[in-house]
Amino acid sequence: MVMKYKEIQMEKCMVMKMNKKGFIEKLSKTTNYDISTCERINSILEDNGFIGKNNKAKLVKDLTEKLNFTEEEAENIYEECMSIIQTAIKEKLRHPFRTQN
């Protein structure tokens, strides 16, 4: 059974993907980087599949090389991204049928 919800397909398990625009806006607010920089950060995150400790080193390396961040800045960005994702997952588990606004 597949249902459409705001152009996002949901399978029986009711798992929804996080709104990309919302993620970029939250990242911009928490890191104080502009939207275009956060879009580039998001692109790198999507390319690396950033969830997991093994990918952290690769992600930090890519952020330092491609966006000229220091290693400390790149690690802080990684931690902020993980925090945003974890908060979204916890919120979705608490309120599975709430819309993503």
N, CA and C atoms as a LAMMPS dump frame, in Angstrom:
ITEM: TIMESTEP
0
ITEM: NUMBER OF ATOMS
303
ITEM: BOX BOUNDS ff ff ff
-5.0000000000000000e+02 5.0000000000000000e+02
-5.0000000000000000e+02 5.0000000000000000e+02
-5.0000000000000000e+02 5.0000000000000000e+02
ITEM: ATOMS id mol type element x y z
1 1 1 N 0.835 -1.175 0
2 1 2 C 0 0 0
3 1 3 C 0.88 1.239 0
4 2 1 N 0.724 2.099 -0.98
5 2 2 C 1.496 3.329 -1.08
6 2 3 C 0.522 4.495 -1.113
7 3 1 N 0.743 5.482 -0.233
8 3 2 C -0.113 6.666 -0.194
9 3 3 C 0.721 7.885 -0.562
10 4 1 N 0.106 8.852 -1.196
11 4 2 C 0.808 10.089 -1.506
12 4 3 C 0.449 11.133 -0.472
13 5 1 N 1.448 11.832 0.01
14 5 2 C 1.251 12.89 0.987
15 5 3 C 2.205 14.021 0.645
16 6 1 N 1.672 15.105 0.124
17 6 2 C 2.492 16.25 -0.273
18 6 3 C 3.658 15.816 -1.151
19 7 1 N 3.391 15.024 -2.159
20 7 2 C 4.356 14.537 -3.131
21 7 3 C 5.426 13.643 -2.527
22 8 1 N 5.22 13.16 -1.294
23 8 2 C 6.153 12.232 -0.662
24 8 3 C 5.442 10.901 -0.552
25 9 1 N 6.023 9.854 -1.089
26 9 2 C 5.39 8.555 -1.011
27 9 3 C 5.724 7.91 0.322
28 10 1 N 4.71 7.327 0.927
29 10 2 C 4.891 6.663 2.204
30 10 3 C 4.508 5.2 2.046
31 11 1 N 5.338 4.329 2.533
32 11 2 C 5.043 2.913 2.516
33 11 3 C 4.232 2.576 3.761
34 12 1 N 3.923 1.306 3.962
35 12 2 C 3.143 0.868 5.11
36 12 3 C 3.753 1.311 6.426
37 13 1 N 5.068 1.4 6.492
38 13 2 C 5.728 1.705 7.752
39 13 3 C 5.576 3.166 8.151
40 14 1 N 5.029 4.001 7.295
41 14 2 C 4.734 5.403 7.586
42 14 3 C 5.991 6.245 7.838
43 15 1 N 7.101 5.894 7.229
44 15 2 C 8.321 6.679 7.384
45 15 3 C 8.31 7.777 6.335
46 16 1 N 8.508 9.016 6.775
47 16 2 C 8.518 10.152 5.857
48 16 3 C 9.922 10.722 5.78
49 17 1 N 10.285 11.231 4.637
50 17 2 C 11.567 11.882 4.483
51 17 3 C 11.481 13.301 5.027
52 18 1 N 12.573 13.766 5.595
53 18 2 C 12.59 15.119 6.125
54 18 3 C 12.544 16.108 4.976
55 19 1 N 11.841 17.175 5.199
56 19 2 C 11.725 18.236 4.217
57 19 3 C 13.098 18.865 4.006
58 20 1 N 13.606 18.811 2.777
59 20 2 C 14.937 19.313 2.461
60 20 3 C 15.044 20.815 2.722
61 21 1 N 14.052 21.555 2.317
62 21 2 C 14.056 23.004 2.519
63 21 3 C 14.059 23.339 4.013
64 22 1 N 13.263 22.617 4.783
65 22 2 C 13.212 22.827 6.224
66 22 3 C 14.543 22.518 6.885
67 23 1 N 15.202 21.453 6.428
68 23 2 C 16.506 21.091 6.972
69 23 3 C 17.527 22.189 6.699
70 24 1 N 17.531 22.696 5.472
71 24 2 C 18.483 23.745 5.099
72 24 3 C 18.223 25.011 5.908
73 25 1 N 16.96 25.365 6.113
74 25 2 C 16.631 26.551 6.901
75 25 3 C 17.059 26.386 8.355
76 26 1 N 16.826 25.21 8.942
77 26 2 C 17.257 24.968 10.324
78 26 3 C 18.774 25.01 10.442
79 27 1 N 19.444 24.434 9.458
80 27 2 C 20.906 24.452 9.459
81 27 3 C 21.427 25.881 9.363
82 28 1 N 20.783 26.686 8.548
83 28 2 C 21.173 28.083 8.403
84 28 3 C 20.997 28.849 9.715
85 29 1 N 19.893 28.596 10.4
86 29 2 C 19.636 29.277 11.675
87 29 3 C 20.621 28.861 12.754
88 30 1 N 20.927 27.568 12.818
89 30 2 C 21.792 27.091 13.899
90 30 3 C 23.266 27.376 13.653
91 31 1 N 23.681 27.451 12.399
92 31 2 C 25.102 27.672 12.103
93 31 3 C 25.422 29.105 11.699
94 32 1 N 24.404 29.896 11.429
95 32 2 C 24.571 31.291 10.981
96 32 3 C 25.262 31.409 9.624
97 33 1 N 25.17 30.362 8.81
98 33 2 C 25.639 30.429 7.421
99 33 3 C 24.462 30.797 6.54
100 34 1 N 24.753 31.391 5.374
101 34 2 C 23.667 31.759 4.468
102 34 3 C 23.085 30.513 3.804
103 35 1 N 21.936 30.693 3.176
104 35 2 C 21.202 29.57 2.574
105 35 3 C 22.027 28.873 1.489
106 36 1 N 22.734 29.623 0.669
107 36 2 C 23.504 29.001 -0.417
108 36 3 C 24.619 28.111 0.135
109 37 1 N 25.268 28.54 1.213
110 37 2 C 26.297 27.705 1.842
111 37 3 C 25.669 26.448 2.428
112 38 1 N 24.507 26.599 3.054
113 38 2 C 23.823 25.439 3.638
114 38 3 C 23.333 24.479 2.563
115 39 1 N 22.963 24.992 1.412
116 39 2 C 22.58 24.113 0.301
117 39 3 C 23.785 23.301 -0.169
118 40 1 N 24.948 23.928 -0.219
119 40 2 C 26.162 23.208 -0.607
120 40 3 C 26.542 22.167 0.45
121 41 1 N 26.37 22.526 1.729
122 41 2 C 26.619 21.571 2.81
123 41 3 C 25.669 20.381 2.673
124 42 1 N 24.393 20.655 2.419
125 42 2 C 23.401 19.591 2.256
126 42 3 C 23.754 18.683 1.078
127 43 1 N 24.234 19.263 0.013
128 43 2 C 24.632 18.474 -1.148
129 43 3 C 25.756 17.503 -0.776
130 44 1 N 26.728 17.983 -0.021
131 44 2 C 27.825 17.119 0.417
132 44 3 C 27.306 16.03 1.348
133 45 1 N 26.376 16.396 2.244
134 45 2 C 25.793 15.408 3.148
135 45 3 C 25.071 14.315 2.375
136 46 1 N 24.299 14.706 1.376
137 46 2 C 23.56 13.726 0.581
138 46 3 C 24.493 12.836 -0.222
139 47 1 N 25.59 13.385 -0.703
140 47 2 C 26.549 12.591 -1.471
141 47 3 C 27.251 11.541 -0.61
142 48 1 N 27.439 11.857 0.674
143 48 2 C 28.2 10.971 1.548
144 48 3 C 27.36 10.013 2.362
145 49 1 N 26.071 10.222 2.462
146 49 2 C 25.276 9.374 3.343
147 49 3 C 25.794 9.487 4.755
148 50 1 N 25.596 10.625 5.365
149 50 2 C 26.358 11.033 6.54
150 50 3 C 26.008 10.367 7.851
151 51 1 N 24.962 9.572 7.928
152 51 2 C 24.628 8.939 9.198
153 51 3 C 25.545 7.743 9.41
154 52 1 N 26.289 7.788 10.48
155 52 2 C 27.229 6.725 10.821
156 52 3 C 28.592 7.292 11.15
157 53 1 N 29.26 6.675 12.111
158 53 2 C 30.555 7.178 12.556
159 53 3 C 31.631 7.014 11.493
160 54 1 N 31.529 5.99 10.67
161 54 2 C 32.54 5.782 9.64
162 54 3 C 32.509 6.876 8.587
163 55 1 N 31.356 7.452 8.362
164 55 2 C 31.229 8.491 7.352
165 55 3 C 31.591 9.874 7.878
166 56 1 N 31.72 10.024 9.184
167 56 2 C 32.018 11.336 9.757
168 56 3 C 33.365 11.853 9.26
169 57 1 N 34.38 11.018 9.267
170 57 2 C 35.711 11.443 8.831
171 57 3 C 35.697 11.87 7.362
172 58 1 N 34.998 11.099 6.53
173 58 2 C 34.912 11.436 5.109
174 58 3 C 34.153 12.744 4.908
175 59 1 N 33.083 12.92 5.652
176 59 2 C 32.294 14.141 5.544
177 59 3 C 33.099 15.362 5.98
178 60 1 N 33.798 15.251 7.093
179 60 2 C 34.631 16.358 7.58
180 60 3 C 35.698 16.692 6.545
181 61 1 N 36.297 15.682 5.964
182 61 2 C 37.319 15.889 4.928
183 61 3 C 36.726 16.626 3.723
184 62 1 N 35.554 16.191 3.261
185 62 2 C 34.914 16.841 2.115
186 62 3 C 34.538 18.292 2.418
187 63 1 N 34.038 18.55 3.62
188 63 2 C 33.68 19.925 3.983
189 63 3 C 34.907 20.824 4.029
190 64 1 N 36.016 20.291 4.53
191 64 2 C 37.227 21.11 4.588
192 64 3 C 37.809 21.347 3.201
193 65 1 N 37.733 20.34 2.327
194 65 2 C 38.3 20.48 0.989
195 65 3 C 37.42 21.319 0.055
196 66 1 N 36.128 21.007 0.032
197 66 2 C 35.243 21.644 -0.946
198 66 3 C 34.75 23.019 -0.531
199 67 1 N 34.566 23.231 0.78
200 67 2 C 34.014 24.508 1.235
201 67 3 C 34.996 25.324 2.063
202 68 1 N 36.227 24.841 2.17
203 68 2 C 37.299 25.557 2.867
204 68 3 C 36.966 25.876 4.324
205 69 1 N 36.33 24.939 5.008
206 69 2 C 36.103 25.07 6.443
207 69 3 C 37.31 24.511 7.17
208 70 1 N 37.514 24.965 8.395
209 70 2 C 38.525 24.325 9.226
210 70 3 C 37.96 22.989 9.692
211 71 1 N 38.83 22.144 10.205
212 71 2 C 38.364 20.834 10.662
213 71 3 C 37.39 20.986 11.826
214 72 1 N 37.642 21.944 12.709
215 72 2 C 36.748 22.179 13.845
216 72 3 C 35.371 22.651 13.369
217 73 1 N 35.337 23.564 12.394
218 73 2 C 34.058 24.028 11.843
219 73 3 C 33.3 22.882 11.191
220 74 1 N 34.012 22.048 10.446
221 74 2 C 33.375 20.918 9.764
222 74 3 C 32.784 19.935 10.771
223 75 1 N 33.497 19.68 11.864
224 75 2 C 32.965 18.78 12.885
225 75 3 C 31.743 19.385 13.567
226 76 1 N 31.757 20.7 13.8
227 76 2 C 30.594 21.371 14.387
228 76 3 C 29.387 21.299 13.455
229 77 1 N 29.623 21.464 12.158
230 77 2 C 28.541 21.357 11.178
231 77 3 C 27.97 19.941 11.197
232 78 1 N 28.833 18.946 11.237
233 78 2 C 28.376 17.548 11.306
234 78 3 C 27.503 17.33 12.534
235 79 1 N 27.954 17.814 13.673
236 79 2 C 27.196 17.645 14.915
237 79 3 C 25.845 18.358 14.845
238 80 1 N 25.808 19.551 14.267
239 80 2 C 24.538 20.27 14.11
240 80 3 C 23.583 19.514 13.197
241 81 1 N 24.104 18.972 12.116
242 81 2 C 23.264 18.198 11.187
243 81 3 C 22.697 16.965 11.865
244 82 1 N 23.521 16.265 12.615
245 82 2 C 23.043 15.089 13.327
246 82 3 C 21.988 15.471 14.363
247 83 1 N 22.186 16.599 15.028
248 83 2 C 21.22 17.057 16.013
249 83 3 C 19.867 17.367 15.367
250 84 1 N 19.902 18.032 14.216
251 84 2 C 18.662 18.367 13.499
252 84 3 C 17.933 17.098 13.083
253 85 1 N 18.661 16.132 12.543
254 85 2 C 18.069 14.88 12.09
255 85 3 C 17.501 14.098 13.282
256 86 1 N 18.258 14.012 14.36
257 86 2 C 17.792 13.272 15.536
258 86 3 C 16.534 13.906 16.117
259 87 1 N 16.491 15.236 16.175
260 87 2 C 15.311 15.928 16.689
261 87 3 C 14.095 15.646 15.806
262 88 1 N 14.304 15.67 14.495
263 88 2 C 13.199 15.401 13.571
264 88 3 C 12.689 13.97 13.717
265 89 1 N 13.589 13.032 13.9
266 89 2 C 13.188 11.634 14.059
267 89 3 C 12.415 11.454 15.365
268 90 1 N 12.93 12.027 16.439
269 90 2 C 12.236 11.918 17.73
270 90 3 C 10.851 12.546 17.661
271 91 1 N 10.747 13.695 17.017
272 91 2 C 9.452 14.374 16.88
273 91 3 C 8.479 13.52 16.071
274 92 1 N 8.974 12.898 15.02
275 92 2 C 8.126 12.053 14.185
276 92 3 C 7.672 10.808 14.948
277 93 1 N 8.521 10.289 15.807
278 93 2 C 8.131 9.13 16.61
279 93 3 C 7.092 9.503 17.66
280 94 1 N 7.191 10.704 18.213
281 94 2 C 6.21 11.146 19.209
282 94 3 C 4.865 11.457 18.578
283 95 1 N 4.891 12.029 17.369
284 95 2 C 3.669 12.462 16.686
285 95 3 C 3.713 11.972 15.237
286 96 1 N 3.453 10.687 15.001
287 96 2 C 3.628 10.115 13.664
288 96 3 C 2.682 10.654 12.597
289 97 1 N 1.565 11.227 12.983
290 97 2 C 0.608 11.665 11.971
291 97 3 C 0.547 13.178 11.833
292 98 1 N 1.43 13.892 12.496
293 98 2 C 1.491 15.344 12.375
294 98 3 C 2.144 15.699 11.036
295 99 1 N 1.684 16.778 10.421
296 99 2 C 2.245 17.195 9.14
297 99 3 C 3.611 17.809 9.35
298 100 1 N 4.395 17.869 8.285
299 100 2 C 5.734 18.436 8.329
300 100 3 C 5.672 19.902 7.936
301 101 1 N 5.441 20.769 8.851
302 101 2 C 5.404 22.205 8.557
303 101 3 C 6.656 22.864 9.041
